[in-house]
Amino acid sequence: MDSPVGDFIRTQIPDWDDDVIATARFKAFSGQRSDWEARFQFWRDLIIKVAEHLGCIIIDTEEVKNKWFVRGGLTPLCLNDVLMWRSSKHD
């Protein structure tokens, strides 16, 4: 991900390019909430940071899923859950 968003993410998340960590972060949520709560918060907070960095007032969910966090052609499987929660909470 060589883009202004990718460069910004790397300043916020120093281990962004670590393949082992990325594999864990990009998994879907499963099991008990306590098993994935930290990962949920990671993505929620990162979405907010990127949106603030870009000056977005309204977040385009398709852009978040298909542009912001694409890594090696893959997107985080848990993003739909995070975005749906944000939408339902009007966050």
MDAnalysis code that builds the backbone (N, CA, C; Angstrom):
import MDAnalysis as mda
import numpy as np

u = mda.Universe.empty(273, n_residues=91, atom_resindex=np.repeat(np.arange(91), 3), trajectory=True)
u.add_TopologyAttr("name", ["N", "CA", "C"] * 91)
u.add_TopologyAttr("resid", np.arange(1, 92))
u.add_TopologyAttr("resname", ["MET", "ASP", "SER", "PRO", "VAL", "GLY", "ASP", "PHE", "ILE", "ARG", "THR", "GLN", "ILE", "PRO", "ASP", "TRP", "ASP", "ASP", "ASP", "VAL", "ILE", "ALA", "THR", "ALA", "ARG", "PHE", "LYS", "ALA", "PHE", "SER", "GLY", "GLN", "ARG", "SER", "ASP", "TRP", "GLU", "ALA", "ARG", "PHE", "GLN", "PHE", "TRP", "ARG", "ASP", "LEU", "ILE", "ILE", "LYS", "VAL", "ALA", "GLU", "HIS", "LEU", "GLY", "CYS", "ILE", "ILE", "ILE", "ASP", "THR", "GLU", "GLU", "VAL", "LYS", "ASN", "LYS", "TRP", "PHE", "VAL", "ARG", "GLY", "GLY", "LEU", "THR", "PRO", "LEU", "CYS", "LEU", "ASN", "ASP", "VAL", "LEU", "MET", "TRP", "ARG", "SER", "SER", "LYS", "HIS", "ASP"])
u.atoms.positions = np.array([
    [0.844, -1.165, 0.000],
    [0.000, 0.000, 0.000],
    [0.890, 1.229, 0.000],
    [1.237, 1.733, -1.175],
    [1.992, 2.960, -1.290],
    [1.041, 4.063, -1.709],
    [0.571, 4.794, -0.722],
    [-0.376, 5.867, -0.946],
    [-0.283, 6.796, 0.256],
    [-0.877, 7.980, 0.140],
    [-0.885, 8.860, 1.320],
    [-1.528, 8.194, 2.543],
    [-2.588, 7.411, 2.320],
    [-3.226, 6.702, 3.435],
    [-2.260, 5.656, 3.998],
    [-1.620, 4.891, 3.118],
    [-0.668, 3.871, 3.554],
    [0.487, 4.474, 4.322],
    [0.996, 5.592, 3.829],
    [2.100, 6.265, 4.527],
    [1.659, 6.733, 5.908],
    [0.454, 7.290, 5.991],
    [-0.067, 7.728, 7.282],
    [-0.229, 6.552, 8.242],
    [-0.793, 5.453, 7.745],
    [-0.988, 4.277, 8.600],
    [0.346, 3.801, 9.165],
    [1.370, 3.794, 8.339],
    [2.697, 3.352, 8.809],
    [3.238, 4.255, 9.907],
    [2.879, 5.536, 9.907],
    [3.333, 6.419, 10.996],
    [2.585, 6.118, 12.283],
    [1.349, 5.632, 12.147],
    [0.519, 5.331, 13.312],
    [0.727, 3.913, 13.831],
    [0.989, 2.983, 12.909],
    [1.108, 1.558, 13.229],
    [2.457, 1.071, 12.694],
    [3.517, 1.181, 13.495],
    [4.864, 0.838, 13.009],
    [5.004, -0.595, 12.487],
    [4.212, -1.523, 13.006],
    [4.332, -2.917, 12.557],
    [3.327, -3.257, 11.451],
    [2.797, -2.253, 10.753],
    [1.788, -2.463, 9.719],
    [2.259, -3.441, 8.649],
    [3.525, -3.424, 8.294],
    [4.033, -4.273, 7.211],
    [4.492, -5.652, 7.676],
    [4.305, -5.975, 8.939],
    [4.677, -7.292, 9.463],
    [3.606, -8.308, 9.044],
    [4.007, -9.280, 8.231],
    [3.047, -10.246, 7.685],
    [2.347, -11.083, 8.749],
    [3.058, -11.484, 9.784],
    [2.463, -12.325, 10.828],
    [1.390, -11.545, 11.590],
    [1.718, -10.330, 11.954],
    [0.756, -9.498, 12.689],
    [-0.435, -9.150, 11.800],
    [-0.156, -8.845, 10.533],
    [-1.241, -8.502, 9.602],
    [-2.214, -9.664, 9.439],
    [-1.697, -10.871, 9.372],
    [-2.572, -12.039, 9.235],
    [-3.551, -12.109, 10.406],
    [-3.061, -11.868, 11.604],
    [-3.931, -11.894, 12.783],
    [-4.937, -10.746, 12.755],
    [-4.494, -9.575, 12.355],
    [-5.379, -8.409, 12.326],
    [-6.473, -8.539, 11.265],
    [-6.185, -9.198, 10.164],
    [-7.121, -9.258, 9.047],
    [-8.143, -10.375, 9.177],
    [-8.077, -11.183, 10.231],
    [-9.037, -12.275, 10.425],
    [-10.421, -11.740, 10.769],
    [-11.415, -12.569, 10.484],
    [-12.781, -12.253, 10.888],
    [-12.905, -12.432, 12.404],
    [-13.872, -11.771, 12.992],
    [-14.126, -11.949, 14.414],
    [-14.813, -13.293, 14.622],
    [-14.390, -14.022, 15.643],
    [-15.049, -15.273, 15.997],
    [-14.823, -15.540, 17.473],
    [-15.644, -16.402, 18.031],
    [-15.518, -16.733, 19.449],
    [-16.178, -15.683, 20.327],
    [-15.745, -15.657, 21.558],
    [-16.279, -14.710, 22.536],
    [-15.803, -13.297, 22.229],
    [-16.603, -12.321, 22.577],
    [-16.215, -10.925, 22.350],
    [-14.859, -10.619, 22.984],
    [-14.595, -11.188, 24.129],
    [-13.309, -10.935, 24.790],
    [-12.128, -11.432, 23.950],
    [-12.385, -12.381, 23.040],
    [-11.335, -12.902, 22.166],
    [-10.934, -11.904, 21.080],
    [-11.847, -11.031, 20.684],
    [-11.559, -10.124, 19.586],
    [-11.770, -8.648, 19.899],
    [-12.084, -8.321, 21.127],
    [-12.363, -6.925, 21.501],
    [-11.194, -5.988, 21.186],
    [-9.979, -6.396, 21.485],
    [-8.815, -5.534, 21.232],
    [-8.647, -5.275, 19.735],
    [-8.893, -6.283, 18.923],
    [-8.777, -6.121, 17.471],
    [-9.882, -5.208, 16.939],
    [-11.072, -5.360, 17.495],
    [-12.182, -4.470, 17.136],
    [-11.803, -3.024, 17.433],
    [-11.284, -2.771, 18.620],
    [-10.898, -1.411, 19.007],
    [-9.773, -0.886, 18.123],
    [-8.835, -1.763, 17.760],
    [-7.750, -1.370, 16.866],
    [-8.326, -0.809, 15.566],
    [-9.230, -1.569, 14.929],
    [-9.786, -1.135, 13.651],
    [-10.673, 0.086, 13.809],
    [-11.487, 0.124, 14.837],
    [-12.355, 1.289, 15.078],
    [-11.510, 2.545, 15.211],
    [-10.465, 2.477, 16.039],
    [-9.612, 3.638, 16.265],
    [-8.830, 4.025, 15.012],
    [-8.361, 3.033, 14.252],
    [-7.608, 3.336, 13.042],
    [-8.499, 3.981, 11.984],
    [-9.721, 3.528, 11.852],
    [-10.666, 4.154, 10.916],
    [-10.854, 5.622, 11.279],
    [-11.040, 5.899, 12.559],
    [-11.231, 7.278, 13.010],
    [-9.982, 8.115, 12.732],
    [-8.800, 7.582, 13.019],
    [-7.549, 8.316, 12.770],
    [-7.374, 8.648, 11.296],
    [-7.626, 7.673, 10.430],
    [-7.466, 7.904, 8.988],
    [-8.493, 8.928, 8.511],
    [-9.729, 8.802, 8.961],
    [-10.776, 9.751, 8.567],
    [-10.406, 11.168, 9.002],
    [-9.917, 11.311, 10.221],
    [-9.499, 12.631, 10.698],
    [-8.328, 13.157, 9.876],
    [-7.377, 12.290, 9.572],
    [-6.215, 12.678, 8.767],
    [-6.650, 13.175, 7.388],
    [-7.638, 12.516, 6.803],
    [-8.128, 12.893, 5.478],
    [-9.152, 14.027, 5.521],
    [-9.596, 14.391, 6.719],
    [-10.597, 15.437, 6.867],
    [-11.990, 14.986, 6.478],
    [-12.252, 13.695, 6.612],
    [-13.569, 13.143, 6.254],
    [-14.570, 13.401, 7.372],
    [-15.698, 13.936, 6.998],
    [-16.794, 14.078, 7.959],
    [-17.685, 12.851, 7.861],
    [-17.914, 12.402, 6.648],
    [-18.695, 11.191, 6.386],
    [-17.746, 10.162, 5.788],
    [-17.819, 8.950, 6.297],
    [-16.929, 7.886, 5.841],
    [-17.640, 7.038, 4.792],
    [-16.997, 6.909, 3.639],
    [-17.503, 6.048, 2.568],
    [-17.034, 4.627, 2.871],
    [-17.961, 3.766, 3.262],
    [-17.580, 2.415, 3.687],
    [-16.890, 1.628, 2.580],
    [-17.285, 1.831, 1.336],
    [-16.635, 1.120, 0.235],
    [-15.187, 1.571, 0.081],
    [-14.929, 2.838, 0.282],
    [-13.558, 3.338, 0.209],
    [-12.723, 2.762, 1.351],
    [-13.299, 2.707, 2.539],
    [-12.593, 2.125, 3.682],
    [-12.226, 0.678, 3.377],
    [-13.177, -0.088, 2.898],
    [-12.946, -1.515, 2.652],
    [-12.056, -1.768, 1.450],
    [-12.195, -0.971, 0.402],
    [-11.510, -1.281, -0.852],
    [-10.258, -0.456, -1.139],
    [-10.002, 0.585, -0.343],
    [-8.834, 1.421, -0.612],
    [-7.953, 1.638, 0.616],
    [-8.547, 1.979, 1.735],
    [-7.747, 2.384, 2.888],
    [-6.869, 1.268, 3.425],
    [-7.412, 0.071, 3.559],
    [-6.706, -0.981, 4.284],
    [-6.371, -2.209, 3.448],
    [-6.359, -2.079, 2.149],
    [-5.987, -3.199, 1.282],
    [-4.504, -3.486, 1.475],
    [-4.203, -4.746, 1.661],
    [-2.807, -5.169, 1.880],
    [-2.584, -6.449, 1.102],
    [-1.730, -6.382, 0.099],
    [-1.491, -7.558, -0.727],
    [-2.747, -8.030, -1.441],
    [-3.631, -7.103, -1.790],
    [-4.876, -7.449, -2.456],
    [-5.972, -7.921, -1.520],
    [-5.694, -7.983, -0.227],
    [-6.671, -8.450, 0.763],
    [-7.156, -7.306, 1.637],
    [-8.387, -7.422, 2.080],
    [-8.927, -6.461, 3.037],
    [-9.272, -7.194, 4.328],
    [-9.259, -6.489, 5.442],
    [-9.591, -7.129, 6.717],
    [-11.015, -7.700, 6.696],
    [-11.139, -8.966, 7.048],
    [-12.451, -9.614, 7.048],
    [-13.384, -9.049, 8.113],
    [-12.833, -8.412, 9.110],
    [-13.649, -7.903, 10.211],
    [-14.155, -6.479, 9.969],
    [-13.748, -5.830, 8.886],
    [-14.145, -4.436, 8.669],
    [-15.648, -4.253, 8.569],
    [-16.347, -5.174, 7.931],
    [-17.805, -5.035, 7.844],
    [-18.421, -4.938, 9.224],
    [-17.956, -5.770, 10.158],
    [-18.499, -5.742, 11.523],
    [-18.225, -4.405, 12.199],
    [-17.012, -3.889, 12.041],
    [-16.648, -2.614, 12.665],
    [-17.478, -1.486, 12.058],
    [-17.585, -1.472, 10.745],
    [-18.353, -0.411, 10.084],
    [-19.836, -0.485, 10.408],
    [-20.388, -1.690, 10.501],
    [-21.797, -1.841, 10.874],
    [-22.033, -1.345, 12.300],
    [-21.107, -1.645, 13.213],
    [-21.253, -1.181, 14.584],
    [-21.215, 0.340, 14.622],
    [-20.265, 0.918, 13.897],
    [-20.155, 2.388, 13.860],
    [-21.455, 2.996, 13.338],
    [-21.997, 2.399, 12.295],
    [-23.217, 2.910, 11.703],
    [-24.391, 2.804, 12.660],
    [-24.495, 1.679, 13.356],
    [-25.620, 1.485, 14.272],
    [-25.521, 2.365, 15.502],
    [-24.313, 2.753, 15.861],
    [-24.101, 3.628, 17.027],
    [-23.991, 5.083, 16.622],
    [-24.075, 5.348, 15.313],
    [-23.931, 6.700, 14.778],
    [-22.608, 7.305, 15.223],
    [-21.590, 6.484, 15.222],
    [-20.248, 6.869, 15.675],
    [-19.489, 7.546, 14.553],
])
